[in-house]
Amino acid sequence: MNVARSRTRVAVVGSIAATSVLLLSGTAFAHVTVQPEGAAAKGGYAFVDFKVPNERDNAKTVKLEVSLPTDHPLASVMPQPVPGWTVEVTKSKLDKPLTVHGKQINEAVTKVTWTGGAIEPGQVQKFPLSIGTLPTDTDQLVFKALQTYDNNEVVRWIQDSKKGAPEPANPAPTLQLSAPTGAGAAASPAGKKTEASATSSSSTDTTARILGVVGIVVGIAGVAFGVFAGRRRSA
């Protein structure tokens, strides 16, 4: 009888541990996010991916609208083609003109819209953009996004995330900016990966692997604890 109870405890603990690992892994990818392919240094250019997961099991994502920050307009915004999708770039006149490389710019891209494709349930799609020059007077850029499903449901990823406060239900994609890397940053062609970018990307991959290992270790520890507790009670 004690052996049976011990085995039941082990199964329950193992199930809880495995579920926790899956939940921790899924949380990071549940929202529409923006991530740089390498560094996003102030005063330079960056190549970023908007990652859009389909969170519905009975509908496809068929449209993504990304609004670019108007408080820190970007002079250069160039989308990379995404197979199966059509992209539309919307420009608006600036209240305050930008001066880039000695040239005055009176309008900037304020919205990018992707349509025509489909993200199936349980899948994720990347939408790449080359952007610059990145502002030097802020630590982050907030992009508000609208995700439309083929059942006409629209999910508005527009809520601001405040430091020290719980994450909102529909946070806006936020790009964290790193410190300037020197004069070469502003002169780098948009979207070109540099050695610093490769290093940053490698660091991101390493962090992801470490978090994955930690999750597995937590699960194993939970199972081991259940076995130990069961044996003590059996004894």
ABEGO torsion letter per residue (X at the ends): XAAAAAAAAAAAAAAAAAAAAAAAAAAAAABBBBBBBEBBBBGBBBBBBBBBBBABAABBBABBBBBBBAABBBABBBBBBBBGBBBBBBBBBBABBBBBGGBBBABBBABBBBBGBBBBBGBBBBBBBBBOBBBAABABBBBBBBBBBAAGBBBBBABBBBBGBBBBABBBBBBBBBBBAEAAAAABBBGBBBAAAAAAAAAAAAAAAAAAAAAAAAAAAAAAAAAAAAAAAAX
